[in-house]
Amino acid sequence: MKDERLLILGQRIRFERLKKGLSQEELAEKTELSRRAISCIECGVNDAKYTTLLKIADALDIDISVLFLKSL
């Protein structure tokens, strides 16, 4: 069973990525992660490390705290 918090985090990352007009591939390139890793994080399958979340926030040009907001 997926952890609801991981699903919310993934939804927030996807929301912020789309708001910036980036594909998963483009975000992957900016973060030096694979597209599959981005997909798994967005789907709540992977429990991303803090350093990975920092890379994602930096690539999206947002403060990491934005990723932990509950509402979109």
N, C-alpha and C positions, 0 to 999 in steps of 0.2 A: 504494500500500500504506500502510495506517495505521501510524503509529508506536505501538508497544506502550505506551510511556510516556504518550502522550496518552490511550490507551484506559484505562489504570490511573487516571490523573487524573480522567477523566470518570466512571469507576465510583465513585471515592471521593466526588466531588461528588454524584452521584445517591444514594449510600448515606447521606450526611450530610443531604441534602435530605429524603429519605424518613423518616429518623430524626426529623427535626423536624416531620414531617407536612405538608410544603409541596408544592404542585404546582409544575410548571415555571413556570406563569403567576405564581404567588405569589412565587417566587424572582425571576423577571424584574422584577416590580414593585418588590421590595425593592432590587434592584441597578440599576434603571433600564436594563436590557438587554431585548432582545426575547425572547419565549418561544423563538423559533427559534434565537437565539444560545445560550441555555441548552441547548437540545436538541443543537445541533451540538457544544458543548463536552462534554456528557455522552457523546456518541457517539464522541468522539475525532476528529471531522472538523475542528474549528477548533483552532488553536494560540492559546490565550488569552494575552493580555498579562498581565504581572504585576499591573498596576493592576486589571484585570478580576478576577483571582483574589483580590485584596484585597477587592474589593466583595463577591464571593461569600462569602468567609470571614466578613466582617463581618455579612452578612445571615444567615448560618447560626450566628452567634455562636460561632465556633471560631477557634483560632489558625491562621494560614495554613499552618503546618508540618503540620497534620493532613491537608491535601490531598495531601501528598507521601508519606504512609505507603503502603507496598506492599500490606499485607494489610488486609482489611476487618474 
